[in-house]
Amino acid sequence: MNGTYKVKNQDLLVIHRRIKELIRQFDKVSFSHVRREYNKLADGVVNRILDENQ
């Protein structure tokens, strides 16, 4: 979200743009990265979605 990486996936780009719009509504916003090994639930959801879309 800080602009370090480009969003190339069109599905993610829509979400990225919406988040950028929502950020403007707040005085302060912070993000923190949670590595997959520390977030098993999110990792499982991502893997399921990736499997379904192959």
OpenMM code with the backbone's topology and positions (N, CA, C; nanometers):
from openmm import Vec3, app, unit

residues = "MET ASN GLY THR TYR LYS VAL LYS ASN GLN ASP LEU LEU VAL ILE HIS ARG ARG ILE LYS GLU LEU ILE ARG GLN PHE ASP LYS VAL SER PHE SER HIS VAL ARG ARG GLU TYR ASN LYS LEU ALA ASP GLY VAL VAL ASN ARG ILE LEU ASP GLU ASN GLN".split()
positions = [
    Vec3(0.0812, -0.1192, 0.0000),
    Vec3(0.0000, 0.0000, 0.0000),
    Vec3(0.0860, 0.1262, 0.0000),
    Vec3(0.2150, 0.1119, 0.0259),
    Vec3(0.3009, 0.2301, 0.0311),
    Vec3(0.3646, 0.2628, -0.1041),
    Vec3(0.3320, 0.1855, -0.2070),
    Vec3(0.3831, 0.2147, -0.3399),
    Vec3(0.5120, 0.1435, -0.3753),
    Vec3(0.5610, 0.0576, -0.2879),
    Vec3(0.6846, -0.0148, -0.3156),
    Vec3(0.6671, -0.1117, -0.4318),
    Vec3(0.5507, -0.1759, -0.4376),
    Vec3(0.5238, -0.2753, -0.5412),
    Vec3(0.4096, -0.2298, -0.6294),
    Vec3(0.4157, -0.2687, -0.7572),
    Vec3(0.3059, -0.2420, -0.8495),
    Vec3(0.2036, -0.3542, -0.8372),
    Vec3(0.0768, -0.3197, -0.8507),
    Vec3(-0.0297, -0.4192, -0.8511),
    Vec3(-0.0619, -0.4476, -0.9969),
    Vec3(-0.0314, -0.5693, -1.0421),
    Vec3(-0.0520, -0.6058, -1.1815),
    Vec3(-0.1794, -0.6864, -1.2028),
    Vec3(-0.2201, -0.7642, -1.1036),
    Vec3(-0.3399, -0.8459, -1.1136),
    Vec3(-0.4627, -0.7554, -1.1148),
    Vec3(-0.5454, -0.7695, -1.2180),
    Vec3(-0.6605, -0.6799, -1.2347),
    Vec3(-0.7612, -0.6921, -1.1211),
    Vec3(-0.7803, -0.8131, -1.0686),
    Vec3(-0.8733, -0.8312, -0.9564),
    Vec3(-0.8213, -0.7595, -0.8327),
    Vec3(-0.6919, -0.7701, -0.8078),
    Vec3(-0.6322, -0.7034, -0.6922),
    Vec3(-0.6239, -0.5527, -0.7131),
    Vec3(-0.6088, -0.5099, -0.8373),
    Vec3(-0.5992, -0.3667, -0.8659),
    Vec3(-0.7277, -0.2938, -0.8266),
    Vec3(-0.8413, -0.3553, -0.8504),
    Vec3(-0.9698, -0.2962, -0.8109),
    Vec3(-0.9750, -0.2792, -0.6591),
    Vec3(-0.9332, -0.3822, -0.5867),
    Vec3(-0.9321, -0.3770, -0.4408),
    Vec3(-0.8329, -0.2718, -0.3926),
    Vec3(-0.7167, -0.2682, -0.4539),
    Vec3(-0.6120, -0.1717, -0.4172),
    Vec3(-0.6618, -0.0279, -0.4325),
    Vec3(-0.7267, -0.0015, -0.5434),
    Vec3(-0.7802, 0.1340, -0.5674),
    Vec3(-0.8859, 0.1709, -0.4628),
    Vec3(-0.9703, 0.0752, -0.4285),
    Vec3(-1.0748, 0.1022, -0.3281),
    Vec3(-1.0138, 0.1310, -0.1920),
    Vec3(-0.9126, 0.0554, -0.1558),
    Vec3(-0.8446, 0.0799, -0.0284),
    Vec3(-0.7831, 0.2194, -0.0278),
    Vec3(-0.7214, 0.2586, -0.1380),
    Vec3(-0.6637, 0.3936, -0.1466),
    Vec3(-0.7716, 0.5006, -0.1266),
    Vec3(-0.8908, 0.4778, -0.1823),
    Vec3(-1.0019, 0.5722, -0.1627),
    Vec3(-1.0415, 0.5782, -0.0155),
    Vec3(-1.0525, 0.4629, 0.0479),
    Vec3(-1.0940, 0.4575, 0.1884),
    Vec3(-0.9914, 0.5215, 0.2813),
    Vec3(-0.8653, 0.5080, 0.2485),
    Vec3(-0.7588, 0.5650, 0.3321),
    Vec3(-0.7773, 0.7151, 0.3486),
    Vec3(-0.8239, 0.7804, 0.2446),
    Vec3(-0.8404, 0.9264, 0.2480),
    Vec3(-0.9407, 0.9724, 0.3537),
    Vec3(-1.0244, 0.8812, 0.4013),
    Vec3(-1.1262, 0.9166, 0.4996),
    Vec3(-1.0721, 0.9219, 0.6428),
    Vec3(-0.9482, 0.8824, 0.6613),
    Vec3(-0.8907, 0.8747, 0.7950),
    Vec3(-0.7708, 0.9677, 0.8079),
    Vec3(-0.7479, 1.0165, 0.9290),
    Vec3(-0.6313, 1.1005, 0.9552),
    Vec3(-0.5022, 1.0190, 0.9552),
    Vec3(-0.5113, 0.8964, 1.0047),
    Vec3(-0.3932, 0.8124, 1.0131),
    Vec3(-0.4319, 0.6671, 0.9860),
    Vec3(-0.3522, 0.5998, 0.9041),
    Vec3(-0.3732, 0.4587, 0.8733),
    Vec3(-0.2379, 0.3905, 0.8778),
    Vec3(-0.2346, 0.2715, 0.9351),
    Vec3(-0.1088, 0.1953, 0.9341),
    Vec3(-0.1379, 0.0522, 0.8920),
    Vec3(-0.0403, -0.0083, 0.8301),
    Vec3(-0.0492, -0.1458, 0.7852),
    Vec3(0.0689, -0.2220, 0.8424),
    Vec3(0.0480, -0.3477, 0.8702),
    Vec3(0.1595, -0.4315, 0.9122),
    Vec3(0.1521, -0.5639, 0.8373),
    Vec3(0.2670, -0.6091, 0.7952),
    Vec3(0.2759, -0.7344, 0.7208),
    Vec3(0.2780, -0.8511, 0.8184),
    Vec3(0.1930, -0.9499, 0.7925),
    Vec3(0.1922, -1.0719, 0.8735),
    Vec3(0.2333, -1.1854, 0.7805),
    Vec3(0.3470, -1.2448, 0.8077),
    Vec3(0.3961, -1.3532, 0.7241),
    Vec3(0.2997, -1.4708, 0.7275),
    Vec3(0.2909, -1.5418, 0.6161),
    Vec3(0.1960, -1.6519, 0.6039),
    Vec3(0.2097, -1.7548, 0.7148),
    Vec3(0.3309, -1.7836, 0.7544),
    Vec3(0.3483, -1.8874, 0.8567),
    Vec3(0.2898, -1.8464, 0.9908),
    Vec3(0.2642, -1.7179, 1.0084),
    Vec3(0.2030, -1.6698, 1.1320),
    Vec3(0.0536, -1.6421, 1.1172),
    Vec3(0.0015, -1.6661, 0.9979),
    Vec3(-0.1408, -1.6435, 0.9736),
    Vec3(-0.1959, -1.7604, 0.8926),
    Vec3(-0.2128, -1.8727, 0.9582),
    Vec3(-0.2543, -1.9972, 0.8926),
    Vec3(-0.3914, -1.9844, 0.8259),
    Vec3(-0.4834, -1.9118, 0.8878),
    Vec3(-0.6166, -1.8962, 0.8300),
    Vec3(-0.6093, -1.8267, 0.6944),
    Vec3(-0.5397, -1.7143, 0.6880),
    Vec3(-0.5280, -1.6404, 0.5620),
    Vec3(-0.4543, -1.7239, 0.4581),
    Vec3(-0.3518, -1.7952, 0.4982),
    Vec3(-0.2769, -1.8792, 0.4061),
    Vec3(-0.3674, -1.9858, 0.3464),
    Vec3(-0.4521, -2.0476, 0.4285),
    Vec3(-0.5445, -2.1492, 0.3792),
    Vec3(-0.6447, -2.0932, 0.2807),
    Vec3(-0.6964, -1.9751, 0.3088),
    Vec3(-0.7929, -1.9109, 0.2186),
    Vec3(-0.7269, -1.8782, 0.0848),
    Vec3(-0.6089, -1.8218, 0.0896),
    Vec3(-0.5369, -1.7866, -0.0339),
    Vec3(-0.5087, -1.9115, -0.1156),
    Vec3(-0.4601, -2.0156, -0.0517),
    Vec3(-0.4309, -2.1389, -0.1252),
    Vec3(-0.5554, -2.2000, -0.1868),
    Vec3(-0.6676, -2.1963, -0.1165),
    Vec3(-0.7938, -2.2497, -0.1701),
    Vec3(-0.8358, -2.1708, -0.2931),
    Vec3(-0.8288, -2.0391, -0.2858),
    Vec3(-0.8678, -1.9541, -0.3974),
    Vec3(-0.7762, -1.9767, -0.5177),
    Vec3(-0.6476, -1.9877, -0.4917),
    Vec3(-0.5536, -2.0126, -0.6008),
    Vec3(-0.5818, -2.1467, -0.6669),
    Vec3(-0.6106, -2.2485, -0.5877),
    Vec3(-0.6429, -2.3800, -0.6424),
    Vec3(-0.7703, -2.3768, -0.7270),
    Vec3(-0.8702, -2.3027, -0.6828),
    Vec3(-0.9976, -2.2938, -0.7546),
    Vec3(-0.9830, -2.2211, -0.8871),
    Vec3(-0.8854, -2.1328, -0.8988),
    Vec3(-0.8711, -2.0500, -1.0185),
    Vec3(-0.7617, -2.0980, -1.1134),
    Vec3(-0.7158, -2.2193, -1.0957),
    Vec3(-0.6128, -2.2718, -1.1867),
    Vec3(-0.6740, -2.3428, -1.3021),
] * unit.nanometer
topology = app.Topology()
chain = topology.addChain("A")
for resn in residues:
    res = topology.addResidue(resn, chain)
    for name in ("N", "CA", "C"):
        topology.addAtom(name, app.Element.getBySymbol(name[0]), res)
